[in-house]
Amino acid sequence: MSISLAKGQKIDLTKGNAGLSKLMVGLGWDEMKQKSGFFSRPEPIDCDASVLMLDAAGKLADLVYFGQLNSNCKSVRHTGDNLTGAGSGDDEQVLIDLSQVPEHVNKIVFIVNIYDCVKRKQHFGMIKNAFIRVVNASSNAELVKFSLSEDYNNITSLFTGEIYRHNGEWKFNAIGDGTNDPGLKEIIARYR
């Protein structure tokens, strides 16, 4: 049975699920209808999911995104970039093997940003139905879902959620915070 979380809520993933090690994290969104100009059509909004693997000090240990689909340790794998977000369900997915995450990695943070947002004048106020969900990859059972329903007008990057270690167990935190970082380069600079 899936649990729906609100912003700031946390849930234990592994304590009540003995043997849980393989997860699929799905991220999804839909573009709101945009008005077309007389001579032009608006460019599709290209949202990109990325994963920051952080150490106990909150520093970047590894990065997974459309340009590097696998973590160096092979415990986290991005399944590929969706350029339009069209269709229902997950737009991008990340596969995680918790048993292979190195001991020095304390958090796995999921971010979605809009590619080339400044040039295209796009922001998350133009997006609806955004969510992050965590699925037991072995049974395909959805464990938790967090719908990002706040007003993200003029926000260009979203910290959707994180999986983190606490007392030997893995937990999920529904974050839902936005920033005006124009791209992944600026986001990762926060963790250097």
C-alpha positions as semicolon CSV with decimal commas, in nm:
position;residue;x (nm);y (nm);z (nm)
1;M;0,000;0,000;0,000
2;S;0,144;0,335;-0,106
3;I;0,164;0,624;0,139
4;S;0,105;0,981;0,018
5;L;0,330;1,233;0,187
6;A;0,304;1,608;0,237
7;K;0,599;1,845;0,219
8;G;0,841;1,786;0,506
9;Q;0,709;1,442;0,600
10;K;0,950;1,152;0,640
11;I;0,899;0,777;0,622
12;D;1,113;0,475;0,696
13;L;1,172;0,267;0,383
14;T;1,371;-0,032;0,508
15;K;1,276;-0,086;0,874
16;G;0,933;-0,230;0,794
17;N;1,047;-0,387;0,467
18;A;1,310;-0,646;0,558
19;G;1,538;-0,722;0,267
20;L;1,438;-0,415;0,064
21;S;1,739;-0,311;-0,141
22;K;1,630;-0,237;-0,497
23;L;1,428;0,079;-0,555
24;M;1,290;0,261;-0,854
25;V;1,236;0,633;-0,806
26;G;0,996;0,779;-1,061
27;L;0,964;1,149;-1,130
28;G;0,681;1,292;-1,336
29;W;0,532;1,620;-1,454
30;D;0,299;1,763;-1,716
31;E;0,335;2,084;-1,910
32;M;0,048;2,331;-1,884
33;K;-0,102;2,449;-2,211
34;Q;0,087;2,755;-2,336
35;K;-0,049;3,016;-2,568
36;S;0,110;3,022;-2,912
37;G;0,209;3,345;-3,076
38;F;0,098;3,439;-3,428
39;F;0,433;3,334;-3,581
40;S;0,575;3,104;-3,316
41;R;0,494;2,811;-3,095
42;P;0,641;2,787;-2,746
43;E;0,926;2,540;-2,703
44;P;0,840;2,227;-2,504
45;I;0,960;2,238;-2,145
46;D;1,251;1,995;-2,100
47;C;1,267;1,896;-1,733
48;D;1,573;1,696;-1,628
49;A;1,595;1,470;-1,323
50;S;1,933;1,449;-1,151
51;V;2,067;1,270;-0,844
52;L;2,318;1,410;-0,598
53;M;2,493;1,154;-0,379
54;L;2,613;1,336;-0,067
55;D;2,851;1,235;0,212
56;A;2,784;1,286;0,585
57;A;2,918;1,644;0,563
58;G;2,670;1,726;0,284
59;K;2,941;1,740;0,017
60;L;2,898;1,597;-0,331
61;A;3,030;1,241;-0,353
62;D;2,883;1,156;-0,696
63;L;2,639;1,287;-0,955
64;V;2,395;1,104;-1,183
65;Y;2,214;1,291;-1,462
66;F;2,138;1,268;-1,836
67;G;2,509;1,318;-1,918
68;Q;2,631;1,053;-1,669
69;L;2,366;0,783;-1,631
70;N;2,551;0,570;-1,373
71;S;2,714;0,650;-1,041
72;N;3,081;0,555;-1,017
73;C;2,990;0,275;-0,773
74;K;2,707;0,154;-1,005
75;S;2,450;0,168;-0,721
76;V;2,245;0,444;-0,889
77;R;2,137;0,438;-1,255
78;H;1,933;0,698;-1,445
79;T;1,729;0,529;-1,721
80;G;1,754;0,824;-1,963
81;D;1,637;1,171;-2,051
82;N;1,277;1,246;-2,151
83;L;1,287;1,566;-2,358
84;T;0,917;1,658;-2,345
85;G;0,746;1,499;-2,043
86;A;0,466;1,385;-2,273
87;G;0,248;1,093;-2,168
88;S;0,127;0,969;-1,834
89;G;0,319;0,812;-1,547
90;D;0,689;0,855;-1,476
91;D;0,877;1,084;-1,711
92;E;1,220;0,985;-1,580
93;Q;1,329;0,700;-1,356
94;V;1,625;0,626;-1,133
95;L;1,716;0,274;-1,022
96;I;1,893;0,232;-0,687
97;D;2,053;-0,071;-0,525
98;L;2,076;0,032;-0,158
99;S;2,302;-0,265;-0,081
100;Q;2,563;-0,123;-0,319
101;V;2,557;0,241;-0,202
102;P;2,902;0,311;-0,049
103;E;2,917;0,367;0,327
104;H;3,041;0,725;0,284
105;V;2,721;0,822;0,095
106;N;2,464;0,945;0,348
107;K;2,199;1,105;0,120
108;I;2,064;1,054;-0,228
109;V;1,893;1,378;-0,336
110;F;1,652;1,399;-0,632
111;I;1,640;1,726;-0,824
112;V;1,443;1,834;-1,130
113;N;1,548;2,142;-1,322
114;I;1,434;2,299;-1,647
115;Y;1,691;2,276;-1,923
116;D;1,789;2,613;-2,074
117;C;1,522;2,784;-1,861
118;V;1,665;3,136;-1,881
119;K;1,688;3,145;-2,261
120;R;1,346;2,983;-2,302
121;K;1,185;3,193;-2,023
122;Q;1,041;2,882;-1,857
123;H;0,973;2,799;-1,492
124;F;0,785;2,545;-1,279
125;G;0,477;2,767;-1,272
126;M;0,429;2,626;-1,625
127;I;0,429;2,268;-1,492
128;K;0,147;2,075;-1,324
129;N;0,103;1,731;-1,169
130;A;0,469;1,704;-1,060
131;F;0,551;1,410;-0,832
132;I;0,821;1,182;-0,698
133;R;0,746;0,823;-0,602
134;V;0,949;0,537;-0,458
135;V;0,878;0,181;-0,572
136;N;1,007;-0,154;-0,446
137;A;1,174;-0,262;-0,772
138;S;1,155;-0,633;-0,678
139;S;0,777;-0,641;-0,630
140;N;0,684;-0,328;-0,831
141;A;0,484;-0,208;-0,527
142;E;0,472;0,168;-0,480
143;L;0,590;0,251;-0,128
144;V;0,547;0,627;-0,118
145;K;0,438;0,917;-0,338
146;F;0,481;1,291;-0,291
147;S;0,284;1,526;-0,517
148;L;0,444;1,868;-0,552
149;S;0,140;2,093;-0,545
150;E;0,274;2,429;-0,428
151;D;0,288;2,737;-0,648
152;Y;0,632;2,714;-0,808
153;N;0,591;3,023;-1,026
154;N;0,934;3,162;-1,133
155;I;1,113;2,861;-0,977
156;T;1,356;2,686;-1,214
157;S;1,487;2,396;-1,000
158;L;1,306;2,167;-0,755
159;F;1,452;1,960;-0,475
160;T;1,181;1,694;-0,481
161;G;1,293;1,448;-0,217
162;E;1,581;1,251;-0,069
163;I;1,662;0,902;0,053
164;Y;1,895;0,912;0,351
165;R;2,057;0,686;0,612
166;H;1,949;0,709;0,974
167;N;2,053;0,459;1,244
168;G;2,135;0,193;0,986
169;E;1,804;0,227;0,800
170;W;1,705;0,412;0,482
171;K;1,434;0,678;0,501
172;F;1,261;0,910;0,253
173;N;1,211;1,283;0,307
174;A;0,954;1,477;0,097
175;I;1,135;1,809;0,037
176;G;0,948;2,009;-0,232
177;D;1,174;2,316;-0,215
178;G;1,240;2,532;-0,520
179;T;1,531;2,756;-0,619
180;N;1,612;2,994;-0,901
181;D;1,928;2,807;-1,000
182;P;1,936;2,821;-1,381
183;G;2,098;2,482;-1,421
184;L;2,268;2,177;-1,273
185;K;2,609;2,348;-1,265
186;E;2,478;2,607;-1,018
187;I;2,301;2,343;-0,809
188;I;2,607;2,125;-0,762
189;A;2,819;2,431;-0,674
190;R;2,618;2,440;-0,347
191;Y;2,767;2,103;-0,250
192;R;3,137;2,149;-0,335
